[in-house]
Every structure is written in structure tokens, then in C-alpha cells.
Amino acid sequence: MYMKYRQRLENEDKESLDNSVQTTVKSCWNEVNKQCQAYKPSKSTKTPVKSGWKIVRVFVSSTFTDFFNEREILVKKIFPELREWCQLRHIHLIECDLRWGVPKEATTQLVIDTCLEELNRCHEDTNEQPFFLGLIGKRYGWIPGRTDISDELKEKFQWVDNTSITFMEILHGAFRCKSPNAAFFFRSDEVIDSIPEKALKRFIDEETLNKQHLIALKRQLNIRFPNQVYVYNCKVDGIQDTAGRERVKFSDLDKFSEQVLDFFKTAITNMYGDNKTSEYDEEEIEEENQKFYIENKSELVVGQDNLLKTLTSYLKGEPISDIPVSEDSKSFVRDPKFWGETVSEDNMIMCIKGHPGYGKSTLLAKVVNDFLKDGYEIFYHFVGCSASSKSTETLCKRLVRVLEKKVLKKDENTNQAKDSEEDSVNSLMERLKGLLPILREQQAKLCIVIDAVNELPDCNYYNHLSWLPPRFPGNIKCIISSADSHPPTIARLTEHSCYVCEVGPINKEAAEVIVAKTLKKFNKQLDKDQLSLIVSRPCATNPLWLTMLLEELRMFGDFRTLDSKIEKVSDSVDSLLTDIVNRIIAEDETGLVKKTLCLLVCAIESIQVHDLSNMLGDISNKEPVAPLYWSQTRRILSPYIKEIGVHSNISFYHMEIRRIVSQLLIINNGKEWYRLLALYYTKWCPDERSRSLFAPTYCLNANLKIELLEFYDKDPAAELIQDWSRSRNFQKLRCQSLASGLPQIFPVVVCQSCSTKTCRQKFRIQYKNCCVVCKSRLTFMQAAANLCNFHAFGHSDKIGKCLYCNYIVPKENRNVKNMMGILGKLCMNCSFGLDNKKCAMLSVK
């Protein structure tokens, strides 16, 4: 079948093949060879680290219509297996398959710019050795005309005229830099012989130029990558109607899968080593998140030289002068009676405060980075650098672990303490209290830097910062920062005498440096009049305002009217951010920008990249948003969001942006967006840990009480939730009516069948003796569970109804008859305070 088709094409080729085709192909490869000879790695590339969590992006390139089967195998089999393999080696795998599922209305410019820009990210993450997978059959791909590609794009990506988009992906992603991490898989020509004739056009190029290009491409790839080219075979398994469209079905792709997996496992091992771990340690992940943050945050510190010198002198124990000291005030939370007496040699804490956007985090990241390079022992925690960094428990746990390692001599003692101790804030405070006298006696040396404590989740609670001692032992220096826009945090920090330094506005000279350095990254600059126009504005003293303004100017197309644009810019951070948010939403035709912003505002801390792309799609049918649309949305929002941590969590670039977005877009307390988040984490999210962390909170915020009960009843992830957290969630579902102190008390009863775990379908987490509200195991601290008059309907002194199955249970003397069941009990968490007097029935109305 195919042989006749091929013979006809070859006859046509002989007639049409002339010198112009050969000349065109030769000219293209002459240009490619020149680019390869002139190629130099970018100066901005990152050196791959050899320890901790790494990121590996694998870019997949192929033509559209002929590689559906292989791409399906990649998504469903190869990448999931490779991701698990990577996770055991502390590597986060991200597959980049942007051209699959490209919307019909997407322009050529958008497709090219998005795909090749993503390849730039792959270059940056791997020191110019991208992980690249090229799938090549009998199609070369569409060749854009000269007018389809703008001059700007041609210059940006060194476009070679008369070549296809697929070819440019190969050139930009692997060929030019001769990446050792690139693999090319040629589908055998024998496969084509079995394809029905009506489908052949999807698998074969008919244009003479395309066919000659393809022959030259395969030849050149074999020459440049002799050990990285594979030829694979498969079988045609008929035509199937998939999603309303006929597609040729391939089988016997097992060898293809094995070769792809083997290649990338070997390539990743060669670059990062085979440091396999039995399981990933959450504390180690947080450590890498913190390290990743300070390395990227400390790049540009301008105009704070005096404060930088003061902080450095304080941490080194050198004399400091002219630093204000707060006076002791009445201690409400950081109780000196709890912490014990201090001695004269103990150190006062240094409090850093300043207006949001003035650069406190950048300044402290610079201090930490410099001290690490100089070999100092320093503990640092930047609140907001990762999803878990905003947990007070995580902060206290990390601090206590570091201090314990200094006082415990043997590693096994440290591990024993780590495994055996409870990690609640109260227990960690007790451990910290016990460590301080030992640290004082041993004269242990350590620098502590904690940033943005005003962003901790308990910042508006009474016990905020109760874990912070009034002072630290003599050789331990501690710097803590907070925005001055949150007075309660500043009040807590200054309950005891401490040094107080303020990060103030930058001066005109520093503003000029920031403008010049920021625009230089994009090969742009302003003339003297334009620069003066910017730095003379009142808000130019605020680095956040300056950064956002420069981002607006950088994307402004008409240089001739730039002066007018600068003059019209708002003079406050709030109004500038409001204008920016309104602009990017108005310019986005997909609606995804607004949806992304609203989800991020309502999210707990941040959202992982793959989760966010899923949420932007169709959650009910479990269809993620088209990769091209997500990449386009991320590029629009890139100046205003950041990827934090080794798992690429998306969060806002600055808390002020989050605040403005919340004011502008969130209505009805965000229930619409909480509902979407809740549906995703209860119906789709594949990660159990994420479901256990987020599903309950989002269900409660969206008032989806039935869905929350269903989650606890049916989802295995519910078993990962700690007892105290589960109890806290169920208190919000519990009937609020009083059940104790009434003329008649109706105790909760559980029948014999349910009390012996024979009715497990009622609740996944149910033990023989468990709390009737949250199903936690009962300890020696327990209380009787009772019902209010409304929920006690049908109960009397003689009978009760089983809480789980409504089975009638005989009672005698206000107790259950022997062997007929038990009285329900409340655990310590569910009976704390006035909760033991409330009705034990769950109400979902």
C-alpha cells in the first residue's frame, strides 16, 4: 500500500526536484553550521548543584499529527515512572510538552515564542545541556513564511529561514549546544507500510522541500549525536475513534519506552549522580527551599550599606553604636516567668522593621549569603519562601533541631530526640527553654536570622511569637524582621528590650542604580531625561514601586511615547498595582489570568505548578488546561508571581500584590474559588499528602460540609491527618447547641456491632475505643459525649439510638445494657474547654 504511494511521490520528486531545493537545504545547513561554530554558553546559566533537590525539565519535540501514540505513552507510562525514580534521588521532574493541545486560535508568533522561551528555561536549569526528546518520523513539519515570523523573534532565537518550527526546536534545544542530554528517536520506515492509505497524509510530507530537509536533518543528527539516536519499530493496530476523531493506533511500543527511560535515567545520573534515598525528608526539602530562596533573593542590594554594616557587626559580635533600643514594656505573651531569668551577658534580639516593599527580605538574604560564604554557622528561616515555611511549627521545629544538634554530642541522640518528641509549638517551646541554659553554659556560637514573622498564620492570635525568648545566650545573635504595617507583631517583638533598626526608603542614587541594572538584564536603557523623570517621583524611594514600574516600561512597545507613559504612572504602590492588575486582566482573552490570581489569593500559602495547571482546566472531566495556554498565562504573570521551592510552588512575588488582588477580585469571601480548590483536592489531586493538607480547609472555607465528611469517610489521605487537626476541623461541623447542664442528659450510645469495628463503611478511621466526633483514639483524658434535645429525638431513659446506624440500644440506669453496646466518649481535643458541653452530633446544614 505504502510502496505504491511512495513510488508515486518519488516520481513526482524527480520531476520537481531542481537545484533551488538543494540550494535552499544547503543554505540552511550552512547557516546552522555557522551558528554552531559561533555558539557560546549564556553567562546567566546556573551551575547544576550536586546535592539537595534539583529540577529537571525534559522538553518533548515532534510534529503534530503523527506522534499521538508515542506522546500518550510518555504521559501515561514513561514520565510517571521517571518522576518516581527522580523523586527518590531528590530530583523534581517537569515535562515540557507545550505544543500538544495547542488551541486552534493560537498564532504562529505565540506558538514559536512560547516553545522556544520554554527551551531557554531548560538551558538555564542545566548549564546549557538541556534534557531534550526529539521524535522524528516521515514529517518535517510546517515551514513558516518570511512574514509569519517577526524580526524580533528571528533575532531573539537566531531563526533560520525556510526551516520548520520542529526543526528550530531541535536546533535551539539540542543541536546548537550539542547537548549530551538530548535523545532522538526515529520511527522506522517499515511502520508506514502498514498504515491505511486514507491516513497516510498525516504521517508523510508530500512537499519536496520538506522531504529533502528531513533527509538532511536525520543525516546531520546521526553525525552530531552518534550515540544518542535510536531507531524503533512498532505495529499498526488499526484505526480507533478517539474523542470524535479517527487516529491510527500503534502497539508494541515497550522497547521504545524502555529506551527512553534508560537514556534519561543515565543522563540524569551522569549530571547529578545516583544519590538514591529511601524516602524524602520534609525537613531536608525545607532546608533546600530556604537555600534556593536566599541564593535568588540576594542578587541586588542597593542603598542600604550602613544598615548592612550594622547587621554584619551585630552578628559578628562587634561593637555597634547609635542603634535605638526599645524599652521593656508589659509582657503579654513572651512571658519572662516561663523563660526564666536572663544574665547580663545574654544578647538582645535585633528587630528589623520597615514598610512593605522596602527590601527587608533582600537585605537579610544578602547578609545570610555573605555569612555562609565566609564559613559562619547560621540558622535562617525566610517565612514565605515555600509552602511549609509559613508554619509556626515548621519554624520552631527547624530552630530547635539546630540548637539540639549543638548541645547533643552524638548523632543518634539527636535522631532519638527528633523521633520521640512531639512537634506542637508548646512542646517545642519547652524544649527550647531547656536548651537555653545548656547553650549558655557551653558558650555555643550561632547566628539566627528569621524574616517576615508578620506573615506567620498565627500573627493575629494572642500567642503570636510566644515561642521567642526575651534574650539569647551570649554567643548566639538573633535578627528578626517584620513589616511595620502589622503593629501586633512589632508590639510582640518589642515586649522586651531589643535593638530596633528600620529599613527606610532608598535615595536617588540607589534608585538610579536599580533602574540601570534592572533594564540592562533586558538590553534596554533610558536616556538621562527619562531616568530623571523616574527617580524624581516621590515613590521612587520604594524599591517595590520601582520594580513594578520598570516591568511596565519594559513591556511598553512605543519608545517614542515612553515619556508620556512615565508621567502617567500612579504615584503610590497601591494605585500602581491596581492599574497593573486591571491591565493584565483586560488584555487576557482567555480569562486564565484572573482565575490564576484568584486561586493564588485563596490558596493556603501557594500552589504547585502541576496542580495549578489542572485547576485552570476542567476539573469535572480531569482535563488540564492546554499547556500552551498555561505557559502563556505564566509568562504574563511572571513579574508578579514567583516559583518557590524545589517543587515549583507558585506564589505572589510580594504580599502587597496579594493584598491588592484580594481587594479587587475577591467577593463573597472567595467562596467560588474555595469551592474550586476544594473540588480539585477532593476529586482529582493525585498526591495523598497534598489532599490531606488542603482538602479539609478548602471544604470548610467553601462551606462544603457534605464533601468534607465524604473525604474523611472514603479518602485514604484522611488517615494522614493528625488527631488534633482532624478534631479542629470537626468542631466546625459539630452542632453548637448545649448538651450538658440541661434537666435531662442524653448520652451518645454506640451499638455492639459498630463499637467492634464491623461498620467501617461509616468512617475510614474508626477504632474500637474512639472519639465519636473525630474518631481519634481515646487516651486517659476523655469526657462523656452527649446530645442536645433536638438530636436526642427518639432517646429516653430506657433506649438510645446508635450514633452510626440508628440501631435501638437498650439502656439501664443511664447506661447501656451489658454487651449491647457502649457509651460514646470525646477525646481530649474534642472535649477541651466548653466543647465537652456541646452536642456531639455532626450537623451539615
ZIBELJO-V221060 format. One line per field, one symbol per residue. ss: DSSP state (H for helix, E for strand, L for the rest). phi: phi as a letter, one per 20 degrees, with the letter a starting at -180 (. if undefined). psi: psi as a letter, one per 20 degrees, with the letter a starting at -180 (. if undefined). Layout:
ss = ???
phi = ???
psi = ???
//
This chain:
ss = LHHHHHHHHHHHHHHHLLHHHHHHHHHHHHHHHHHHHHLLLLLLLLLLLLLLLEEEEEEEELLLLLLHHHHHHHHHHHHHHHHHHHHLLLEEEEEELLLLLLLLLLLHHHHHHHHHHHHHHHHHHLLLLLEEEEEELELLLLELLHHHLLHHHHHHHLLLLLLEHHHHHHHHHHHLLLLLLEEEEEELHHHHHHLLHHHHHHLELLLHHHHHHHHHHHHHHHHHLLLLEEEELLEEEEEEEELLEEEEEEELLHHHHHHHHHHHHHHHHHHHLLLLLLLLLHHHHHHHHHHHHHHHHLLLLLLLHHHHHHHHHHHHLLLLLLLLELLLLLLLLLLHHHHLLLLLLLEELEEEEELLLLLHHHHHHHHHHHHHHLLLLEEEEELLLLLHHHLHHHHHHHHHHHHHHHHLLLHHHHHHHHHHLLLLHHHHHHHHHHHHHHHHHHLLLEEEEEELHHHLLLLLLLLLLLLLLLEELLLEEEEEEEELLLHHHHHHHLLLLLEEEEELLLLHHHHHHHHHHHHHLLLLLLLHHHHHHHHLLHHHHLHHHHHHHHHHHHLLLLHHHHHHHHHHLLLLHHHHHHHHHHHHHHHLLLLHHHHHHHHHHHLLLLEEHHHHHHHLLELLLLELLLHHHHHHHHHHHLLLEEEELLLLEEEELLHHHHHHHHHHHLLHHHHHHHHHHHHHHHHLLLLHHHHHHHHHHHHHHLLLHHHHHHHHHHLHHHHHLLHHHHHHHHHLLELLLELLLLLLLEELEEEHHHHLLLLHHHLLLLLLLEELLLLLELLLLLEELEELLLLLLLLLLLEEEELLLLLEEEEELLEELLLLEEELEELLLLLLHHHHHELLLELLL
phi = .ffffffffffffffefcfffffffffffffffffffefcgffefeffedbmeddcddedcafffdcffffffffecffgffffffffdlcdecedcfeenfffefeggffffffffffffffffclmcfeccddcddceofdfffefdfffffffdlfdfmceffffffffebffelffddccdeffffffgeegffdfffdceeffffffgffffffffffecfdcdcdcdbdednddedlmcfcfedcldffgffffffffffffffedndefcfbeefffffffgffgfffeeefcdcncfffffffffffenefccldfcfefdfeecefffffnfedfffeffdedcrfgnenffffffffffffffenfebdcbdfoebfefeefffffffffgfffffdeedffffffffeeefdfffffffffgffgfffffelfdadcccdmffeffefdefegmffeffbdggeddcdcdbfffcggfffffdfcgbfcddeefeefffffffffffffgdlcbdfffffffffefgefedgfgfffffffffefeeffdfgffffeffecffffffffffffffeeeenffffffffffeffmacfgfffffffedffeldffggfffffffffegfdcbedmfeleebffbfffgfffffedecllmfgeffffffffedcgfeffffffdgffffffemefffffffffdegfffeffgffffffffeeegeffddnegcddffccfffffdmecfffafdbdfdcffedmffedfebbfdcdfgfeefnebfeccdgfecmffdfcblmcffgmeqcefcdfgffdfmfffeefeeecdf
psi = ghggghgghhghghhioahhghggghhghggghghghippqqijqpppqiraprpppoppprrfijkgghhghgghgghgghgggghijlpopopomhipkpqhiprgggggggghhhhhhhghiklkmqopopppcjphrpoqrhiipqhghghhjlpoqkrrggghggghigggilpijpqpoppqhhhhhipqhijhhiipphpggghhggghggghhhghmhjjpqpqrrqplapqooljppqppqaljghgggggggghggggghgirmmpqhqqphhhghghggghghhihjhnopjkgghghggggghijqpqrkpqpqqprpohgmohhgirqrrhiqpqqppprrqpiikgggghhggggghghjjqoppqoopiirhiijphggggggghgghhhhhphqhhhghghhhhqqkqgghhggggghhghghghilqpqppopqliijqhkhjqhjpjhioqgrqqgjoqpppqqpiinhhghgghjhqpqqoqpoaqrrgghghgggghghhhjlqqqrhggghhgiiqhiiiohgggghghhghhjphnhhkhghgghiqqjqgghghghgghghghioihihggggghghgiqofrpqghgghghibohhjlorqphggghgghhgihiirqoqrijmpprqhqhhgggggghhhoqkkkhghhgggghgihhgpiogggghhhggghgghjkmhghghhghhhphhhiipqghggghghhiiqpjqqiqjrhppoqpqprgghikkiliihphnprgnrpifijqqpahorrqprqrhgijpiqahhqrpphhjjppoqqplkrpqpjiarpqqqrggijpcihiiqqjqppj.
//
